[in-house]
Amino acid sequence: MTYLADDKRYDTMKYRRLGKSGLLLPAISLGLWHNFGDVDNYINMKNMVTKAFDLGITHFDLANNYGPNPGSAEKNFGRILKEELMPYRDELIISSKAGYTMWPGPYGDHGSKKYLVSSLDQSLNRLGLDYVDIFYHHRPDPDTNLEESLMTLDLMVRQGKALYVGLSNYNAEQTAKAVEIFKELRTPFVIHQPRYNMFDRWVEDGLLDVLEDAGAGSIAFVPLAQGVLTNKYLKGIPEDSRANNPTAALKVKDITEEKLEKVRKLNELAAERGQSLAQMSIVWVLRDRVTSALIGASKVEQIVENVKALDHMEFTAEELKRIEEILK
Ligand SMILES: NC(=O)c1ccc[n+]([C@@H]2O[C@H](COP(=O)([O-])OP(=O)(O)OC[C@H]3O[C@@H](n4cnc5c(N)ncnc54)[C@H](OP(=O)(O)O)[C@@H]3O)[C@@H](O)[C@H]2O)c1
């Protein structure tokens, strides 16, 4: 049966302005890094994407290399678009990236014009789109002149293949340099995508200030520390968890007793707030200047639970103090 989006999809989601740009993002966005590859169940991914959209998640984040195999997440999302979501294209913000290894040889990685141009063309082909809404350089390339990578992003906008551009994994200093170049070129640089969660807070040491000064916003990836900042690992390693998946980035050895001790205490605090720990972890990354929390999911129910986080976004000073003490 043809998918019809829920009429109420815009009733509860919160939309937040990306810096000083014209673009609004949902407070929660869905990333397709895991669970959307060749090895995953297509019906499950289609259900996750359509449920997300029904809940007002208008932003879906991809990259050339998401899979496995690399490229397959874009291919699968392209199929979902074609089968279900294309009538809603103008309601969607679809992003992709290039910067990590994608194909063999000297032109399939990093930040050269040759790589970035070819990669975006390949992404558009897999997605079945004429343009992406946001195109990112996925990581800084120390061996390519910054101007070359950034002028290529600018070119993509001029060619109409991307509406806005972003940077990911650039540190505060690299971002500040990039902002100067973008200003000169008048490139619509509107977003930075950094790793950010209660266990990894590097963005607080300068990056958010640089972005604020530049009038750009941010979207925090891995807000749940790949699932560790939920209640899921408190009683061991569940069979259907990312840590138990050999193709996934999270390894059992990363879930240390020291981390679990903190997770237990955070879980208690979340319960006192009337939230699950997943929900508290999401609203925590949104408490100061971050525009959107970029979650992943393996099941529809996780998306439903996570979106409910927005029912209770405020923290008392006492709660924030307790979180700081737990994380020490
Ligand atoms: N720019 C970059 O360099 C970069 C790097 C990494 C990621 N990203 C982006 O960030 C997105 C999110 O990354 P991520 O998937 O690692 O984020 P995450 O939100 O920290 O972790 C998602 C995982 O947590 C678990 N989970 C989610 N909701 C849950 C809930 N309510 N209760 C229990 N477990 C829950 C699921 O794992 P299970 O499989 O165990 O159920 C899910 O796959 C990616 O898809 C990608 O778009 C960007």
The ligand as an SDF file (V2000), in Angstrom:
LIG
                    3D

 48 52  0  0  0  0  0  0  0  0999 V2000
   30.0770   12.8820   11.0950 N   0  0  0  0  0  0  0  0  0  0  0  0
   30.5880   11.7870   11.5850 C   0  0  0  0  0  0  0  0  0  0  0  0
   31.8090   11.5690   11.5590 O   0  0  0  0  0  0  0  0  0  0  0  0
   29.6660   10.8020   12.2140 C   0  0  0  0  0  0  0  0  0  0  0  0
   30.1760    9.7140   12.9330 C   0  0  0  0  0  0  0  0  0  0  0  0
   29.2660    8.8330   13.5210 C   0  0  0  0  0  0  0  0  0  0  0  0
   27.9000    9.0520   13.3870 C   0  0  0  0  0  0  0  0  0  0  0  0
   27.4520   10.1110   12.6560 N   0  0  0  0  0  0  0  0  0  0  0  0
   26.0110   10.3590   12.4480 C   0  0  0  0  0  0  0  0  0  0  0  0
   25.3420   10.2300   13.7040 O   0  0  0  0  0  0  0  0  0  0  0  0
   24.2640    9.3010   13.5610 C   0  0  0  0  0  0  0  0  0  0  0  0
   23.9490    8.6520   14.8630 C   0  0  0  0  0  0  0  0  0  0  0  0
   25.0420    7.8220   15.2880 O   0  0  0  0  0  0  0  0  0  0  0  0
   24.7370    6.6340   16.2470 P   0  0  0  0  0  0  0  0  0  0  0  0
   23.7680    5.7170   15.5990 O   0  0  0  0  0  0  0  0  0  0  0  0
   26.0260    6.0790   16.7510 O   0  0  0  0  0  0  0  0  0  0  0  0
   23.9870    7.4490   17.4160 O   0  0  0  0  0  0  0  0  0  0  0  0
   23.4440    7.1430   18.8560 P   0  0  0  0  0  0  0  0  0  0  0  0
   22.1010    7.7840   18.8680 O   0  0  0  0  0  0  0  0  0  0  0  0
   24.4490    7.5670   19.8640 O   0  0  0  0  0  0  0  0  0  0  0  0
   23.2900    5.5580   18.9630 O   0  0  0  0  0  0  0  0  0  0  0  0
   22.2610    4.9050   18.2810 C   0  0  0  0  0  0  0  0  0  0  0  0
   22.1140    3.4950   18.8210 C   0  0  0  0  0  0  0  0  0  0  0  0
   21.7200    3.5140   20.1790 O   0  0  0  0  0  0  0  0  0  0  0  0
   20.7390    2.5320   20.4070 C   0  0  0  0  0  0  0  0  0  0  0  0
   19.4870    3.2020   20.8060 N   0  0  0  0  0  0  0  0  0  0  0  0
   18.8460    4.2360   20.2050 C   0  0  0  0  0  0  0  0  0  0  0  0
   17.7550    4.5890   20.8960 N   0  0  0  0  0  0  0  0  0  0  0  0
   17.6790    3.7710   21.9590 C   0  0  0  0  0  0  0  0  0  0  0  0
   16.7840    3.6500   23.0220 C   0  0  0  0  0  0  0  0  0  0  0  0
   15.7330    4.4480   23.1560 N   0  0  0  0  0  0  0  0  0  0  0  0
   17.0250    2.6890   23.9650 N   0  0  0  0  0  0  0  0  0  0  0  0
   18.0810    1.8570   23.8630 C   0  0  0  0  0  0  0  0  0  0  0  0
   18.9780    1.9220   22.8440 N   0  0  0  0  0  0  0  0  0  0  0  0
   18.7810    2.8770   21.9170 C   0  0  0  0  0  0  0  0  0  0  0  0
   20.5850    1.7460   19.1230 C   0  0  0  0  0  0  0  0  0  0  0  0
   21.5530    0.7010   19.1400 O   0  0  0  0  0  0  0  0  0  0  0  0
   21.1980   -0.8620   19.0710 P   0  0  0  0  0  0  0  0  0  0  0  0
   21.5890   -1.2770   17.7190 O   0  0  0  0  0  0  0  0  0  0  0  0
   22.0750   -1.4460   20.1350 O   0  0  0  0  0  0  0  0  0  0  0  0
   19.7290   -1.0240   19.3340 O   0  0  0  0  0  0  0  0  0  0  0  0
   20.9930    2.7600   18.0810 C   0  0  0  0  0  0  0  0  0  0  0  0
   21.4080    2.1970   16.8830 O   0  0  0  0  0  0  0  0  0  0  0  0
   24.7630    8.3670   12.4570 C   0  0  0  0  0  0  0  0  0  0  0  0
   23.7230    7.6190   11.8600 O   0  0  0  0  0  0  0  0  0  0  0  0
   25.3690    9.3490   11.5070 C   0  0  0  0  0  0  0  0  0  0  0  0
   24.3580    9.9810   10.7510 O   0  0  0  0  0  0  0  0  0  0  0  0
   28.3050   10.9860   12.0870 C   0  0  0  0  0  0  0  0  0  0  0  0
  1  2  1  0
  2  3  2  0
  2  4  1  0
  4  5  1  0
  4 48  2  0
  5  6  2  0
  6  7  1  0
  7  8  2  0
  8  9  1  0
  8 48  1  0
  9 10  1  0
  9 46  1  0
 10 11  1  0
 11 12  1  0
 11 44  1  0
 12 13  1  0
 13 14  1  0
 14 15  2  0
 14 16  1  0
 14 17  1  0
 17 18  1  0
 18 19  2  0
 18 20  1  0
 18 21  1  0
 21 22  1  0
 22 23  1  0
 23 24  1  0
 23 42  1  0
 24 25  1  0
 25 26  1  0
 25 36  1  0
 26 27  1  0
 26 35  1  0
 27 28  2  0
 28 29  1  0
 29 30  1  0
 29 35  2  0
 30 31  1  0
 30 32  2  0
 32 33  1  0
 33 34  2  0
 34 35  1  0
 36 37  1  0
 36 42  1  0
 37 38  1  0
 38 39  2  0
 38 40  1  0
 38 41  1  0
 42 43  1  0
 44 45  1  0
 44 46  1  0
 46 47  1  0
M  CHG  2   8   1  16  -1
M  END
$$$$
